[in-house]
Amino acid sequence: MISSERRPVLVVEDDPFTRITQVVLDPRTSDERRAAFAEFFAHDLPDFLGWCERVRRGAGGFYPAEVRLLSSEGELPTALADADCLLVESFQVDRAVLEAGPHLKVVQKFGANLRNIDTETCAARGVKVLTQRRRANVACAETTLALLLTFAKKLHQIRGLISVEQLQAAGYSPTKFDQRHTANSGWARISGLRMLYESTLGIVGLGEIGKELARRVAPFEPRTLYYQRNRLPEAEERELRVEYAPLEELLGQSDWVSINLPITPATRNLFDRARLAQMKPGAFLINTARAEIVERDALLEALKSGHLGGFALDPLYEEPGRPDDELLAFENVILTPHTAVQPRFNALNDFEEMIVGMARGLGF
């Protein structure tokens, strides 16, 4: 239990979302930052400051706290000297870091994957390790699945086309079959419809979002390939119903390819002309990671040539987007305005759970 004579100290890996902990827990947070977050959440949560008050009540003695936001791992040793709790997403928490924080009682991972945290040393030192299954990752996987099904069923192209006149204007040749002999299903003569069942899905990047996607697509029974730098243990592959494949092999075999990678120097323009050329002709590319992973000029060429069957993107190359974006001219392209990880309650509920969970871990 932390002494009532001082405020608890929370060290946080700085991120536009992890700053929520500062707004909630640290009364020294500037009014400008509080107002910025209130505006950020307003369309889903008009009373953000009221939400903050509710979370503080749930956190008990964890409020008020001193929250230290760190932009680099190099700041950890100094910041942890008197810290009670550490919140990280990608920072390495190894033996040296833990030794620099002799008062640490809780390490909270902003996510579920613990590969950057030395859990054995944490256990030996009596440091609780907490995780968070991020709702934004679930939402992103749901969006990807929705885009896959939209392309498979051409929902974006045929919605509202219910009359002969509408279908003909769209280039189709509707008819009425002789029902003395046949059924009348398919009278609109929409060709090119697909199924996920018995097709092949390639997931590039089987991190937390990629795994959420694998779990959701499994009931549709495609063959699911994945590629990333480190192969999963066989038991986890079986549980997720996925098969490892080198990237070139994955691209050549997949009818659908989902990009689920972070943006880094290594992934920027990863899908260039050569990589897109490796994709199976007519395959669909879904990018709910970062636009810059796909080289824009190469993408336009692949769409114009017909090599790509379709492309979906969220977030965009420019935000806000332009009404004259060349990608909008393709009927087999779906662009959405950075909504894949929404609603805002995903972040709000995550941070309420984490703040209250850290408070419980600290004994409040």
N, C-alpha and C positions, 0 to 999 in steps of 0.2 A: 504494500500500500504506500502511495506517495504521501509525504508529509504535507499536512494542511498549511504549513508555513510558506510553501512556495508553489508557484504554478507548475503544472506538468509541462514538459518540453516535448514537442512532436517535431521530428525532422522529416521533411517531405521532398521527394524528387519532384522538382518543379515541372508542371505541365498545365496547359490551359484548364484541365478539369481538376487536377489535384489541388489547385488553388482554392477550390471550394472549401477544403478543410480550414484554410486560413480565414476565409470569410465567416465560417460558422464558429470557429473556436477561439480566434485571436481578436480581442477587442481593439487592438491597435491597428487593425486593417483600415486602410483609407476609405473614406466615404466614396471616393471615385471608383474604387474597385467594387465596393458593395453595389453601387448604382449600375456598374457595367454588368454584373452578374444578374441583377434584377431585370435588366433589359434583355439579357441573353435568354432567360427562362420565361419571359413574360407571356409568350403566346401559348404555352402549356401550363404555366403556373403564375397567375397574376400576382399572387402574394408570396414572393420569394422570401422576403424578410420574415414573414410569419412562419414559413417553413423552417427557416434557420432557428427561430425561437423554439419550435417544437423539437428539433433535433437536439438543441442544447439541453432541453429538459430531459430527453432520453439519455444524454451523455453524462448526467450527474456532475460529479466533481472534475470531469475532464474539461469542463468549461468554468472559468477562462483558462486558456493555455497559451503558451508561447509557441508559435508555429514558425519554423525556419525552412524556407524554400531554398533548395540547392539546385543549381544549374549544371553541376558537374560532380563526378564521383570524387574528384580530388578534394572537395570541400568536406567530405564525410568525417575524416578523423577529428577535425577541430569541432565540427558541429555536434558530434556525438558525445563529447566529453561529459556532459551532464544531461544527456537526452534520456527520456523514459520510453519513447516509442519511435519507430522508424517506418515510414511508408514509402515503398519503392515500386517502380514498374520494371525498369531495365537495369538499374544500378546493381553491380555485383555486391552481394553481402557475404563476404568470405571471413575466414578466421581473423585476419588483421582488422577488418572493419568492426567485427564484433568485439575484439579486444579494445578497440578505441572507444567503445561505448559501455563502460563497466556498469552503468545503471540501467541499461536497456532491459525492458521486461517484455516488449512486444515488437515483432517485425510483421508488418502488414504488407502483403503483396497485392498490388492493384492488378489483379488477374488471378488465374488459377495455376499457371505453370511455374513451378518452383526451381527451375534449372539454374537460376541466377542467385539462389540462396543456399548457403551451407546449412542444411537442416540438421545435420548431425551435430555440428558445433553449437547451433542454437539449442538443441535438446540438452547437450552436455552443460551448457551455461544456464539452463532454466529459462530460456527465452521462448515465449510462445510465438508460433508462426501461424498467421491467419491468412486466408485466401479469399478472393472474391470472384465468383463467376459473373463476369461482366455482362449486363443486359445488352449493352451496345453490340457486343460480339454476336449474341443471339439474334438481335435485330438485323445485323448485316447478313447473317446466314439466311434469315427468312427472306430478305430482299433478293439475295442471289437466287434462291429457290423460286421466288415469284417471277423473276426475270427469265429463268430457264423455262418455266411452264408457259410464260407469255410467248416466248419464241416458239416453243414446241407446238402450241395451239394457234399461233398467229393472232392472238387476241388483240394485239395492238393494231393489226391491219384489218381485221374483219368485224370489229365491234360496231354494231349499229347497221351493218349491211344485211338487211333482212328482206328487201324487195328485189324483184327481178331487175328493176331499173337501177337501183343502187349497185347491185353486183355487176351488172353490165358496164356501168360507168367506171367501176374499179378494175375492169379488165377481165372479169370472170364470165363464164358461160353457163348460167344456171339453166336448169331444165326441170321437167316433172316426169319422173319415171313411170313406166307402165306398171301400176301396182297390182295388176292381175298376175304379174309374174315376179316382181321384185319389190323390195322395200323402197321407201322414198328418202331414206337417210342419205345425206351427202348431195342433195339436189342442187345445192349452191355450187358444186364442183370446185371446192377449194382444194387445190393440190398443194403438196409440200408439207402437210401436217405431220408432226412427229410425236414420238413418245420417249420418255426417259427410260422406261422399261426396255431392257435388252440393248440400250445404247451404251456408250462409254463416256464417262465424265472424267476429266482430268483436273485435279486440284493442285495448283501451283502455290505451295506454302501451306503446310498442314499444322499451323499454329493454333491458337485458341479459336479464331474465326473459322479456319479451315476444318477443324474438328467439329465445330457446331454444324457446319454445312454437311459434313459427311454423315453425321447422325440423322439429319433431317432428310437427306436424299435417299438414305438406305431403304426405307419402305417402298420407294419407287423401283427398286431393284435394277439400277444400272450396274455396269462394271465400273468401279471407281478406282482410278489410278491417282497417285499423288507423287509429287517431287518436292524435296527440300534438301538442304545441305546434310542434315542428320536423319538417318532412317530411324523410324520408330521401332521399339521392340516388337517381336512377332505377336506377342499376346495382345498388344494394343492394336496392331493392324487387324487382327481377327475381330476384336471387339468393335472396331469402327467399320469393318468390312471394306477395307481398302488394300490396294496392292502398290508397292513401291515400283517406280519406273524412272529411268534417266529422263531428263527433260525432253530431249529430242524424240525419244520413243513415245513419251506421253503425248506430245504434240501431234505426232504422226498418227496416233491411234484414236484420239479423242474426238467425239462428235461435239462435245461441249468442253470449254476450258474456263475455269474460274481462277482469277488471280486474287490471292489472299496473302500479300506480302507487305512488309513495311517499306517505306521509301528510304533508301540508303544510296550511297554512291554506287554500290554493286547492283542495285535493282533499277536505278534510273535508266530508262530506255532499254531495259532488258528485252522487251519485245520490240526488236528492231526489224528491218527488212528481212534479214536472214532468219530470225526466229519466227516471224509471221509466215515466211515461206515454208517452214517446217510443219506448219499446221495442216491437218487433213483438209483437203478442198471442201468447202461448204460448211466447215465447222463454225461454231458460234463462240465468241469470246466475251466473257463477262468480267468486267473490272470494277469491283467495289472496294478497291484498295486505294491507290492514288493514280491519277491520270498519267503522271509522268513516267510510270512504269512502261507504258506503251508509247513508242515514238509516234508522234501525231502524223507526220508526213508519210511514214511507212504505213500507218493505219489507213489513211485516205487512199493510198495506192492499192492496198489490199481490198478495200471496199469497192473501189472503182473497177478493179479487174474482175470482181466476182469471186475472188479466192476465199474471202470470208463470207460465211452464210449470214452473219449478223454480228452486231457489236452493241454492248450495253455499258454505260459508264455512270458511276456516281462515286466520288465527286467529279467535278468538271475540270477541264484544262484552265478555264478562267472562271472566277466567281466574284460577282454574278456573271452569268453567261451572256453571250451576244445573240440577239434574234436572227442575225445573219450568219451564225456559225455554219460552216460548210457541212458539218456532220448532220445537221438537221435536214439536209436535202435527201438523205438516204432513208427509204421506207423501212429498211431492216436495221436501223439504229435506234436505240432507246437511250435518251439522256434524262437524268433526273437531278434536281438541284440540291445535292448533298443531304438527302433524307434517309439514306440507308441505315444509319444508326439511331434514327429517331424512334419514339418521341423523347422529349427532354426528360421525362420521368425515368428513363433508363439510368441516366447519370444521377439524378436526384435520389432514386431508391438505392443505387449502389453505394453512394456516399453516406446516406443515412445508416445503412447496414454496417459500413466500415467504421464510421465514427462511433456508433453505439457498441460495436464489437470490440474496438480498441479500448473504449472506456471500460468494458467488462473485463477485458484482459489485464487492464491496469488495476483492477480491484474496485472500481467506482460503481 
